């Protein structure tokens, strides 16, 4: 039995890229939380405005429902999940969810953001992302991995830390 995995971190940390590669390696479905945002959230972020908790609540509910559908079969979702209460909201849908926190310095993440022009999350919001980020706590099922390495290196580190591939 495989638990779903949320690949989390600030914008530009590589959540979508790592999440898609991890899902392929584990042979489970992948979804990008960006695809679950309502148009109003995208418009707000495109305008350089940070989302508030009221904006995030229905978005996190939709993500939680996706995770709940994969509680026993597994899946990988990329989602910022920056605050503990956001992760708790996801866990209410699927308590077994595991977290892969992609951690990096503002300098490393800033360089990554600069290499992806046209994304709706402008680099001007990076500072607010780091201010909002609450690292994983000891009681959260998860692994914290430095992003300043190859995608395969990140995935290998995650698989080793969690006891191997999670094929059902």
C-alpha angles and dihedrals in degrees: 000000000000126000120218116255128218113205102207139182144103122312110284096026092114100257096147096043095045092040094053092047092047092049090050091050092048093040094233133124120278129209131179115222089216087072090060096058115111115235092256091061092049091049091050094050092044087056089055095254120135117233118247127217092266089057092048100046100078090038091055090046090056090048090048091053090053090051092047090056088057100040093120103022100047134232140174125243125184109216132152092229088175099165129057090233090057090052089047089053090054091047090055086067095042117009091189095063114131124212130219107192112201103209126193142151120263088250095054093044092045090055090050092049091050089057094060109061118184097035111138092235105079119214088240088077094055093094091054090049091056091045090052096045115110110190120232114281125225093257094054118097101238154103128236113214131180111240095210093098138066122296090245089051091053092048093045090051091049094047091048092048094050098045103262140303113341100221114157 
